[in-house]
Amino acid sequence: MEKTENLLEINNLVVRYGGIEAVRGISFGVPKGKIVTLIGSNGAGKSSTLRSVVGLVKPAAGSITFKGEDLLKLPTETIVTRGITMVPEGRRVFVNLTVAENLRMGAYMRKDSIDKDLERVYTLFPRLKERSWQPAGTLSGGEQQMLAIARALMSKPELVMMDEPSLGLAPIIVQEVFEIIREINREGTTILLIEQNANMALQTADCGYVMETGRITLSGTGRELAENEQVREAYLGKAKE
Amino acid sequence: MSLATFVQQLLTGVSLGGAYALIAIGYTMVYGILRLINFAHGDLFMMSGYFMIFAIASMPWFIAIPVAFAGTILLGMGIEKAAYRPLRKAPRMSVMISAIGVSYLLENLATYLFTAIPMAYPEIPGLKKILTFGPVTTSLVTILTPILTVVLTILLLQLINHTKIGMAMRAVSKDTEASRLMGIRVDSTISFTFFIGSLLAAVGALLYFTDRMTVYPYSGALPGLKCFVAAVLGGIGSIPGAVIGGFIIGISETFIVAFGYSTFSDAFTFVLLIIILLVRPTGLFGEAASDKV
């Protein structure tokens, strides 16, 4: 991981809510073309970190740069035009809009033709094509997750950040979601993934960071972390042998 | 009641209902996107009446109408910017109180500036033209109001269902934060909603006051409340609902007056509100909250 190759760079990020420090000065980078994962239990500060990147949370201190540009002073609406998109926790598809409309909203700020990208996401997610005229609220949870990812791809992002994409989904659907993540990455999109499902995330990621109570406590390649005793004990549900 | 009288009353009722519908749309759209009952909307409608009086006093009517409309739109969008936008992150109740404040402010401002004495509403050439169909006589504005209401509603539904800005409005009404992640400028989308609501209130004011002939500072208070009831009756948030609610209230009110119970015509509207809230709080076309989480 050379610093110059980092698409996204976070330095000494601090996020506070009232008197509570959710993120306590973390630093890491997301190299171009890789899958990076941030794992950790509930309340470790993972979501706050992602939300800071897209400007939904204003950090108390630190810096966030994307391709060298400082993101901290930009509003969310502008940040997403720079090539970053986030698949929010809980999917957050527009339930009152049809599948096709949701996808068009994903490409909201684009001025060029979106036909090619529509075709691409419909190839990735054939089920969405079948249901393109249905309101998104009528889809199953798994389909909504696929739609949330497809919607994010419609902006032609360089970096996709995903907040717990496997949350609340059946194991077989989780497999599918992770296959899609790998597929998107193969096509050249950089991914920053946060997960409580550490097992799947570490299998998929090139490198990972473990967050605990607002700090990064461990880092390494996905494999290294998956084999790390502490990680196995804390997040993979495997006791020491 | 003879058939001719019945038709006559029906026309009057449909016409009043059309004007109510145009105002009710403003309530329902703002509620849809901000979850706010914009109590100042009726007073915006009243101010629109004054704008027309002053515009037409100093310029020909075909310029005065767009000028008065523009004034109404600027005021409506200005209210949002000054009184609601700073409270975007505040509890919903604060915004509602702010709306009530704006309502009183406009009423008192109008009293201060224009006195409480009713002012004559100008006659737009042609609008008061008398039309006769056999035994029924009516004026052009009576016929024009419902037609214009229906046409504007259809155009509005097209805009909301089939354009990008319309989709953005629906997206913002469901999930502001996810909308921002799509790059939708939430504030501009909300401004645009107030633009449409104010424009329709201006059209409604033109039609309503042409019929009523006077404007005074409280002209908007009761019609405003009635149109709010119309929006609730139709299912607040639903545009076709608001239109149908407007027509129902306009027609019922006219017939109650025609049968000689004019004392009760206003009471009827509010009894209706109580009944809807008790029996079917989501209104005729309101959606039950059934979002998948």
Interface residues (C-beta under 8 A of the other chain):
Chain A: V54 L56 P75 T76 E77 V80 T81 T85 M86 P88 G90 R92 V93 F94 V95 N96 L97 E101 R104 M105 G106 Y108 M109 G137 L139 G141 Q144 R151 S155
Chain B: K164 M167 A168 R170 A171 S173 K174 D175 E177 A178 S179 R180 L181 M182 G183 I184 R185 V186 S290 D291 K292 V293
